[in-house]
Amino acid sequence: MLVRSMGELSASYDIGGMLLSSVGGALVPLSVLPGWVADVAPVSPGYWAAHGLRAALAGDSGTAAVACATLFVVAVVCATLSSVRLQGRGGRVVAL
């Protein structure tokens, strides 16, 4: 919603996805990254996806459910922000 062309959208999507996945430990284990990354990692959806997958593979359904719930909340917040951004001044949806 903040970019003006498909090229800008593609670049921001790729860079943002790699950044969030890297910080979350989805691409590289958090143990090999600097210490501050482990503190910031829970902010990233990639962290919760990797954490939930590891928990599910280990049979820890409680931790997997918490990770899934966290990802659901992130999705709802992002969808809400997007829908607010798409609203026109008269409450009508803006055409893309």
N, C-alpha and C positions, 0 to 999 in steps of 0.2 A: 504494500500500500504506500510505500515511501519512495519507490523508484519510478522513473518515467519511461523506461524502455524494457524490452524483453532481455536485451543484453545486460543491463544493470541488474535485472532480477536474477538472471542466471549466475552472474558473478557473485552477487550477495548471497544467494542460496548456497553456492559451492563453498565459498569462504566461510560463511557462518556455520554450515554443517560440519566442515572439517574442524573448525575451531571448537565448537561445542562437543564434538566427538572426542577430540584430543584432550581437552580439559577434563572431560568426564571419565577418561580412562577406557573408552571403548576401543580405541586404536592401539594404545600403548598402556601396559599396566601402570597403575599409579605408583607402584614401588620404585620404578626407574625414573620417574619425573621428579622435578624439584619439590621440596616440602610444601611450598605455598600452594601448589596445584591440588594437593590432597585436601587443603582447607577450602578451596574454591569449588572443587569437583561436585558437591551435592547441589549446586545451583544449575548444573547442566542436565538436560534430559538424557543425554548419552550416558551419564553416570547411572541414572536410575534404570535405564534399559539394560545396561551391562550387569548391574547389581541384581536386578530381577532375574535375568537369564541365568546367572551363576547360582542364584538361590533356587530356582526351579530345577536346574540340573542336579543340585545337591539334595533335592527333596524337601527343602525348607519352604513350605507353602505359605507360612505367615509372612516371611520376608518378601516373597514373590508377590503376594497380594498387596503389601504396602508399596512396593515399587510400581505395581500396576495402577494403584490408586493415585500415586503421585503423578504418574504420566497422564492419567485421565484428567487430573486437576490442571496440569499444565496445558493440555489440549483445550479444555473449557475456557481457561483464561485467554489463551491465544485466539480462539474463535470469537469470544466476546469482544476483545479488542479490535479484531478485524471487522466485525459487524458494526461496531460503533464508528470505526473509521470509514466504512462504506456508506453510512447514512448521510443523505444530503441535508441541506438546511431545512427543508420542509418535512423531514422524516421519511423521505422517499429514498430508496436504494439508488445509488449512483451507478450508471452503466460504465463498465470497464472499456 
